[in-house]
């Protein structure tokens, strides 16, 4: 007689269980593919829209900051300096906004079947990675146009992407869990993203900030991530002070995972 396997929701008292997410990896893959297909459904250009979006953003930033405001970056064309920051911030904001609201957007699925709810913010992150890689392709074209070589440090690019993901998820996982009990958290996300870009060196160089205020930049985790991208791709300097900004990221990430597991068992009841 074949054994019967009963799948139940965990209460979270056993702490983290990465193996449970791995067990449902096929569901993670299915959600990711579905999300990508829906995004480009009934469009004739498909993923080319993402390339057009990235190229248009690059042109506008180059026109406004590079040509009109004439921001000068020593040793590198402005658009080449700004684009990695734009792409990194775009991916970060996508993770925070999409993954942070993933539980609220998937109420119909949560109430019907059991699966590790952590899959919801994770699959949004993976789906966004596809579009982020499209932005990277556009960046390669820009480098070709300006005949600017990639740095040998580009071999460290996977680590930069990993830090980008962890930084986004450190906030998104907390927000997704908090929106279950505190719906006000749902409205924090647009303000967080909209304000954050002005205190992050996406379009400007850190040297433009008064030295007395540099500590605000160094403790901004996305400032460190963007600086690391520029070190990887362009060989620009990476101030070690940025490493301090990664400390709260990993604290938020680990604590967010634990809190998410604590509330996971009641999500279907209170959502």
N, C-alpha and C positions, 0 to 999 in steps of 0.2 A: 504493500500500500504506500503510495507516494506521500511524502511529508507535506503538510500544509504550512505555508509561511504567512504569518499575519504581520502586516505593516501597520505600525501605530505611530502617532506623533510623540516625540520625546518631550519631556518637560524641561530639558536643558540642564538638569542637575548634574549631569555627568560631564559638563564642560564642552569643549570643542570636539567635534567629530568630523575631521576632514574626509575620513573614509566614506561617510554617508553621502557627501557631495560627489565623490568619485564614483560611488555606486550608481548615481543617477546622472552620469556624464552624458548618456545618450539623450536625456531630456534637456540638458544644458545645450547640447548641439542642436536639437530640434528647435528650441526656442530661439536660438541665435539665427539659424537659417531663416526661420519664419519672419523674424524681425527685419532682417536684411531684405527679404523678398517684398514684404509689405511696404518698406520705405521706397522702393523703386517700382512698385506695382503700377501698371498702366502708364509708364513713362517710356518714351521712345529712345531716349538717350541713356537711360539706366544709370550706371555708376559714373558715367561721364558728367552727370550733374554735380557730383561731389568735386570733380576736377575743376569744373567751371566755377563752382562756389569758392574753392581755394584760390584759383587764379584771380577771380574778381576781388576777393579780399586783399590779396597781395597787391593788386594794382591800386586799389583805393588807399591802402596804407602807404604805399610808395609815393602816390600823388600828394597826399595830405602831409605826411610827416617828412618824407624825403625831399620833395620838390618845393612844397609851399612853406613848411616850417624850417626846411633845410637843416635837419638834424644830421650832424656829421659823426660817423663812427670811424675812428682811425683804422686804416688797413683793410677795411671791408666795405662794400657797397651797403647802403642802409637796408635795402630790402632783404639782402642775404642775412644781415644781422637780426632783423625783426621777424622773419618768417618762422624760424624754429620756435620762438617765443609764442607767436600766434598759434601755431599748430599744437604746442604743448598746452596752452591755456584753453584752446578749443576742446581738446580731448578731456582735460580736467573738468571743464564746465559741463561737458556732455555726461561724464560719469556722475557728477554731483546731481545734475538735474534729472537724468533718466534713471539712474540706479537709486537715487534718493527717493524717488516717487514710485518705484517699481511695485511695491506692495499695494499701494493704493490703486494703481492702474491694473492690477491683476486680481482684483477681488473675486471675479467670477470663477477663476481657476482655483484659487485658494480654497474656496468654499466647496468645491466639487471633489477634489482628490488630495491625497497626502503626498508630499515630496518635501525635501529640505528647502525651506523658503530662501535660504542663502543663494540658491540658484537664480533667483529673480534679479538681484543686483549684479550678480556675476555675468549672466548672459547679456545684460545691457552693456556691460563693460567690454565684453568680447565683440559684440556687434559694433560698438563704437570704434574698436581698434581697426576694423576694416576700413572705415572712412579715414581714420588717422593715417593709415598707410597710404591712402590715396593722396593725402596732403603731402606726404613725404615724396611721392612720385613727382608732384608738381614742383617741390623744392629742388629735386634733381634737375628738372628742366631749367629752373632759374639759374642754378649753378652752371649749367652748360651755356646758357645765353651770356652770362658774365665771364665765362671761362675761369671760374673759380674752383680750385680742386677741393675735394673732401679731405679732411684731416685723417691721419692714420688712427687717431683716437676713435674714429667711427666704429671700430671693433667693440667699443663699450656701449654702443647704442642700445642693445637689449636691456642693459642695466638702467639706462635712462628711461626707457619705456616702462620698465618694472616700477621704478620710483614714481613715475607719473601716475601709474595705475594705483599703487598703494596710497599715494597722497589723495587721489580722488575718492577711493573707497573708504579711507579713514574718516571722511566726512559723510559720504553717501550711506554707509552702513548704519551709522548713528542716526542719520535723518530718517532712513527708511524704517528703523525700529521705533523711533520716537513718534513718527506720524501715526502709529497705531493707537497710542494713548493720548497724544497731544497733537491735535489737528493743526494747531497754529504753526508747528514746525514745517508744515507743507508750504506755508507762505514765506518762510525765511529764505528758501532756496534762491528765488530770483534776485533778492537783495544781496545775498552772499556773493553771487556770481557777478552781479552788476557793479558792486563796490570793490570787489577784490582785484579786478583788472587794473584799477587806478593806483593800487599800492603794490603792484607787482611789476618788475622791469620787463614788461612785454614789448613796449614800443620805445622805451628810453633806456639809457645806460645808467648803471648804478652810480657812476662818477658824477652824474648830473644832480644827485641828491646831496644835500649838505652833510659833511662828515659826521656832524653831531646826531644825525638821524639815520645813519647807516645801520644801527642795531635793529631798527624796525624792518629793514630789508633782510638782514641776515637771519632773523627769526621767522621770516615768511617762507614756509616750506616750498611753495611754488617758485619763489625766486631762486632757490637753490636748484630745483629741478631744471628750470630754464637755463640757468648758468651751466649746468652739467651738459645739457643738450648742446649748447654753444661750444663748450669744451670738446665734446665728442665730434661734432660736425665741422667746426671751423678752427679748432685748435686754440681757441681763446682761453685766457687765464680763468682758473676756477678758485676763487677765494675760499680757503678752508673754513672761514667763519660760517659759510652756508651750512656746514654739517650740523650746526646747532639746531637749525630749523627742521632737520629730519627726526630729531629726538621726539618731539610731541607727535609727529606723524605716526611713528610705530606704537607709541603709547595709545593714541586714539584708535589705531587700527586693531590692536589686540583687545583693548577694552571694549571696542565696538562689537567685535565678534562674540565676546562673552555675553554682552548685554543682549545681542540679537538672539543668542541661544536661549537666554532666560525667558524672553517674551515669545519665542517661536511657537511654543505649545498653545498659546492663547490667541494667536493671530486670527485664526478662522472664527473665533467666538466674538471678538470685539471689532473686527474690521467692518 
